[in-house]
Amino acid sequence: MHIDKELDTRGLNCPLPILKAKKALTDMLSGQLLRVVSTDAGSLRDFQAFAKQTGNELVEQQTAGADYIHVMRRR
């Protein structure tokens, strides 16, 4: 999977990972992929809701140790 942009939001709590992702997505082209790494356990639920509200596709979510990784495709 080719990631076009990556954000490290480790150490930030809700709503900052979502706000940073939203800002990053506005600078991206349709179809590009954004990978967000977070340490906020609530981000799993937050990114699912964010995808539904904005129409951006949540391609993948995974947990790697203390990190929560979210991959979104720009609508």
PASEBA-1860 file (N, C-alpha, C; in nm, 3 decimals):
! residues 75
1> MHIDKELD> 0.084/-0.117/0.000/0.000/0.000/0.000/0.090/0.124/0.000 ~ 0.065/0.213/-0.095/0.145/0.336/-0.106/0.081/0.446/-0.021 ~ 0.152/0.490/0.081/0.104/0.597/0.169/0.157/0.730/0.114 ~ 0.066/0.825/0.090/0.106/0.955/0.035/0.150/1.053/0.143 ~ 0.092/1.040/0.262/0.127/1.132/0.370/0.113/1.058/0.502 ~ 0.200/1.089/0.598/0.194/1.023/0.729/0.194/1.129/0.839 ~ 0.111/1.104/0.939/0.103/1.193/1.056/0.136/1.114/1.181 ~ 0.221/1.171/1.265/0.250/1.111/1.395/0.179/1.195/1.500
9> TRGLNCPL> 0.071/1.141/1.556/-0.004/1.213/1.659/0.010/1.146/1.795 ~ 0.119/1.070/1.812/0.143/1.002/1.940/0.152/1.106/2.052 ~ 0.087/1.074/2.164/0.089/1.164/2.279/-0.023/1.266/2.278 ~ -0.096/1.276/2.168/-0.207/1.371/2.159/-0.339/1.298/2.186 ~ -0.428/1.363/2.257/-0.558/1.304/2.287/-0.668/1.371/2.205 ~ -0.782/1.304/2.201/-0.900/1.352/2.130/-0.927/1.497/2.168 ~ -0.958/1.582/2.075/-0.982/1.559/1.933/-0.862/1.589/1.842 ~ -0.744/1.607/1.900/-0.629/1.652/1.819/-0.591/1.558/1.704
17> PILKAKKA> -0.586/1.425/1.722/-0.553/1.340/1.607/-0.650/1.359/1.490 ~ -0.779/1.372/1.520/-0.880/1.393/1.416/-0.861/1.530/1.349 ~ -0.839/1.633/1.429/-0.822/1.767/1.373/-0.700/1.774/1.282 ~ -0.590/1.710/1.323/-0.470/1.709/1.240/-0.493/1.629/1.112 ~ -0.567/1.518/1.122/-0.598/1.438/1.004/-0.686/1.517/0.908 ~ -0.784/1.586/0.962/-0.874/1.667/0.879/-0.796/1.772/0.801 ~ -0.705/1.840/0.869/-0.622/1.942/0.805/-0.534/1.880/0.696 ~ -0.473/1.766/0.726/-0.386/1.699/0.629/-0.465/1.655/0.505
25> LTDMLSGQ> -0.585/1.602/0.526/-0.667/1.555/0.414/-0.706/1.669/0.320 ~ -0.724/1.790/0.373/-0.763/1.901/0.286/-0.651/1.938/0.188 ~ -0.528/1.906/0.223/-0.414/1.936/0.136/-0.382/1.823/0.039 ~ -0.461/1.716/0.042/-0.433/1.598/-0.040/-0.529/1.589/-0.157 ~ -0.489/1.511/-0.258/-0.573/1.489/-0.376/-0.666/1.371/-0.353 ~ -0.777/1.369/-0.424/-0.873/1.260/-0.415/-0.803/1.126/-0.444 ~ -0.828/1.027/-0.358/-0.769/0.894/-0.377/-0.637/0.873/-0.305 ~ -0.575/0.980/-0.258/-0.448/0.965/-0.188/-0.471/0.907/-0.048
33> LLRVVSTD> -0.367/0.841/0.006/-0.378/0.775/0.136/-0.303/0.850/0.244 ~ -0.368/0.864/0.359/-0.310/0.927/0.477/-0.300/0.821/0.586 ~ -0.182/0.810/0.646/-0.160/0.718/0.758/-0.141/0.801/0.884 ~ -0.220/0.771/0.986/-0.213/0.844/1.113/-0.177/0.744/1.223 ~ -0.071/0.776/1.298/-0.029/0.693/1.412/-0.064/0.768/1.540 ~ -0.139/0.701/1.627/-0.187/0.765/1.749/-0.164/0.672/1.869 ~ -0.161/0.730/1.988/-0.154/0.649/2.110/-0.285/0.659/2.189 ~ -0.383/0.729/2.133/-0.512/0.748/2.198/-0.605/0.631/2.162
41> AGSLRDFQ> -0.639/0.548/2.262/-0.724/0.432/2.237/-0.860/0.472/2.179 ~ -0.908/0.590/2.215/-1.036/0.639/2.162/-1.031/0.672/2.015 ~ -0.910/0.681/1.960/-0.897/0.717/1.817/-0.956/0.609/1.726 ~ -0.962/0.484/1.771/-1.023/0.379/1.688/-1.168/0.415/1.656 ~ -1.242/0.449/1.758/-1.383/0.487/1.742/-1.394/0.623/1.671 ~ -1.305/0.716/1.708/-1.309/0.851/1.651/-1.290/0.850/1.499 ~ -1.194/0.771/1.452/-1.167/0.769/1.308/-1.280/0.701/1.231 ~ -1.347/0.603/1.292/-1.462/0.540/1.227/-1.575/0.643/1.210
49> AFAKQTGN> -1.601/0.720/1.314/-1.705/0.823/1.308/-1.667/0.933/1.209 ~ -1.541/0.972/1.211/-1.491/1.077/1.121/-1.509/1.036/0.975 ~ -1.480/0.910/0.944/-1.495/0.860/0.807/-1.641/0.866/0.764 ~ -1.731/0.826/0.851/-1.874/0.829/0.818/-1.924/0.971/0.795 ~ -1.877/1.064/0.878/-1.923/1.203/0.869/-1.869/1.275/0.748 ~ -1.746/1.242/0.706/-1.681/1.320/0.600/-1.684/1.254/0.462 ~ -1.713/1.123/0.458/-1.712/1.055/0.329/-1.575/1.006/0.287 ~ -1.472/1.033/0.368/-1.340/0.976/0.342/-1.344/0.829/0.382
57> ELVEQQTA> -1.272/0.744/0.309/-1.277/0.601/0.336/-1.172/0.561/0.440 ~ -1.216/0.489/0.541/-1.124/0.432/0.640/-1.081/0.297/0.585 ~ -0.961/0.293/0.528/-0.911/0.175/0.457/-0.868/0.067/0.555 ~ -0.802/0.108/0.663/-0.745/0.010/0.756/-0.726/0.071/0.893 ~ -0.744/-0.012/0.996/-0.708/0.025/1.132/-0.637/-0.094/1.193 ~ -0.528/-0.067/1.265/-0.459/-0.175/1.333/-0.393/-0.124/1.460 ~ -0.364/-0.216/1.548/-0.296/-0.184/1.673/-0.160/-0.250/1.669 ~ -0.056/-0.171/1.698/0.081/-0.222/1.701/0.143/-0.177/1.832
65> GADYIHVM> 0.140/-0.264/1.931/0.190/-0.225/2.064/0.101/-0.118/2.122 ~ 0.160/-0.003/2.155/0.084/0.109/2.212/0.029/0.201/2.104 ~ 0.059/0.172/1.978/0.018/0.258/1.867/-0.110/0.208/1.800 ~ -0.192/0.304/1.761/-0.313/0.276/1.683/-0.290/0.341/1.547 ~ -0.300/0.260/1.443/-0.267/0.306/1.308/-0.394/0.310/1.224 ~ -0.417/0.423/1.161/-0.535/0.445/1.080/-0.491/0.486/0.940 ~ -0.549/0.424/0.838/-0.520/0.462/0.700/-0.651/0.508/0.637 ~ -0.649/0.632/0.587/-0.768/0.691/0.525/-0.740/0.727/0.381
73> RRR> -0.842/0.708/0.296/-0.834/0.749/0.156/-0.917/0.876/0.139 ~ -0.852/0.979/0.082/-0.918/1.108/0.058/-1.031/1.090/-0.042 ~ -1.148/1.144/-0.012/-1.262/1.131/-0.104/-1.245/1.220/-0.226
END
